[in-house]
């Protein structure tokens, strides 16, 4: 597992700092990888922030279904 993890019986706090990639376009993170949960049904989940006018991705994954959920602001 990457990052640091703290757990009690009710709450798990996972450090995402080692899993965050950032550059001039913004940042992106896969929290499932940070939590060591890549061998589950959903094995790839990304959160991203983009600067206005920035482009990220610009490619396709023909063997997977991808969904985008956009938040303004």
C-alpha positions in Angstrom: 0.0 0.0 0.0 1.2 3.5 -0.8 0.8 6.5 1.4 0.1 6.4 5.1 -3.1 5.1 6.7 -4.7 5.5 10.1 -7.6 3.4 11.1 -9.9 2.9 14.1 -13.1 0.9 14.2 -15.2 3.6 12.4 -12.9 5.9 10.4 -10.0 5.3 8.0 -7.9 8.3 7.0 -5.6 7.8 4.0 -2.9 10.2 3.1 -3.3 11.1 -0.6 -0.2 13.3 -0.8 2.0 10.6 -2.4 -0.6 9.7 -5.0 -1.4 13.3 -6.3 0.1 14.3 -9.6 0.1 18.0 -10.4 1.4 20.3 -13.1 0.4 23.6 -14.7 -2.9 22.1 -15.9 -4.1 21.2 -12.4 -4.0 17.9 -10.4 -5.2 14.4 -10.6 -5.4 11.5 -8.1 -6.6 7.9 -8.0 -7.9 7.5 -4.5 -8.5 3.7 -4.9 -4.9 3.2 -5.6 -4.0 5.2 -2.6 -6.2 3.0 -0.4 -4.9 -0.2 -2.0 -8.3 -1.0 -3.6 -7.2 -1.6 -7.2 -8.3 -5.3 -7.2 -12.0 -4.5 -6.9 -14.8 -4.3 -9.5 -14.1 -0.6 -9.9 -10.3 -0.5 -10.1 -9.7 2.9 -11.6 -11.3 6.1 -10.3 -9.8 9.5 -10.8 -10.5 12.9 -9.3 -9.0 15.9 -11.2 -8.9 19.6 -11.2 -8.1 21.6 -14.3 -7.1 25.2 -14.8 -9.2 27.2 -17.3 -8.3 26.3 -20.9 -6.2 23.3 -19.8 -6.5 19.9 -21.6 -5.9 16.5 -20.0 -6.3 13.0 -21.4 -6.8 13.5 -25.1 -6.8 9.7 -25.7 -9.3 6.8 -25.5 -9.5 3.5 -23.7 -11.4 1.2 -26.1 -11.7 -1.7 -23.6 -13.3 0.2 -20.7 -16.3 2.3 -20.0 -15.5 5.8 -18.7 -17.8 8.3 -17.1 -17.2 12.0 -16.5 -18.9 14.0 -13.8 -18.2 17.8 -14.1 -18.5 20.3 -11.3 -18.5 24.0 -12.1 -16.3 26.4 -10.1 
